[in-house]
Amino acid sequence: MKNLQKLGKALMLPVAVLPICGILMGIGYLLCPAYMMGAGVAESLGYATSGVAYSIGFFLIKAGGALIDNMAILFAIGVAVGLSDEENGTGALAGLVAWLMITNLLSTGTVSAVVPSMCEPKSTNEVAFSKIANPFIGILSGVIGALCYNKFKGTKLPDFLAFFSGKRSVAIVTGVVSIVVSVVLLFVWPIIFSALVAVGNFIKSLDVVGVGLYAFLNRLLIPFGLHHALNNVFWFDTIGMGDLTAYWAGLTEGGTMANGTVIDWSVGSYMAGFFPCMMFGIPGAALAMVLTAKSNKKKATIGIVGAAALSAFLCGVTEPFEFAFMFLAFPLYVVYSLLYGIFAAVTVALGFRAGFSFSAGATDLLFSASLPAAANTWVIIPMGIAAFVVFFLVFLFAIKTFNLKTPGREDDNEEEAKIELANNDYTAMAQVILEGLGGKDNIASMDHCITRLRLEVKDRLLVNEAKIKSSGASGVIRPGKNSVQVIIGPKVQFVFEEFKKLAK
């Protein structure tokens, strides 16, 4: 759990940029619905496919999509930085190296050339490798990059190879490790993907219960990027039924798709249940997080989950919200996924049918409600209210009862929450702390969390706690033989930056 929380902290760096992208895309879709529908459907429904509003909307969609569509790369770099010692940029480079290696070695073009039998055209394996550039691989790449940096940053090579010593060796080692990981994934990834496709085909036979099970698994698999396997069964006609494809083609139950698939399900069933959860459930859960955040972190929490909730409501961009807590409090994420399953089943059972091209936000609901498969869209009002209340109460109860580390509740204590840095001369404060720790020669490693400097010293007997406290620090904690934690408060990052300079 400690490692998951550390990963969750590292993810906050790239996640912080995503909400604004979701908002931009929501506004863009509002101005340019034709982009979402496709030119043919938009023109048949009377929506403009040119003009000033269309151009502005198209521009905003592309601006937001520039980062949303490349979220996995942001994760590769952000996780590598967050998990690297000293949060060094060399770790970020290593994370990017790992990402480029793995995604290129496991692309359909490479796999089909190297092992043709494993990537035959239109096979499940081909679809699997076409989805290899996903958030899970991004996170995995970041972890690989950080581990390689932490392990090999001090590598010493013979004189004739001295140029590649130290940090220069990190990217080289990362490349080698990534090749090994790619070979493993070459055999493992298709098996996992195919298994999930088989599960999806079984779920199809369960009717409304299957809808709920699909929604549950769809959310649960997002951290690993494996939800694409199920989506290809239910949403697209590549290897499955194609609910999304049929919906936007203007088809209903009993019709026939372009690929010859006979529609034997109620079109929109596998999309409708996401609307109340994304539009209203996430804002309810976000409110619970804000209310349970520590007093000195409420503003930061509002900034993170508030903007994420708005982007979820507008256009169904949920990753900024989900990745903000899924690794910090994974049990809560499982409950979150279960709520999706329950609401999806109930929503579809009530006859609500809707579809989306991008995701289940207000803009998609607004512009898809006029298509033939849409039905009982008014149900979104009572179901939305219910989702808001239920998500809010469940999250509020779970966070308080089990003291879950959601945004704004990261490890510290109530005393730390009240700390205000008395001296804004961060350099002077860092200098006094360094002297109290025995000088820079006594520092073995340094890091910081939300409110503390976390340090390892070589000789614990050289630590002078009174000297450290004289800097204005609130307290000193000695959790281990050579571990020292200096409690600073929410401005710790500024003190840490000065401390790092002085300790070089």
Disulfide bonds with the S-S distance in Angstrom:
none
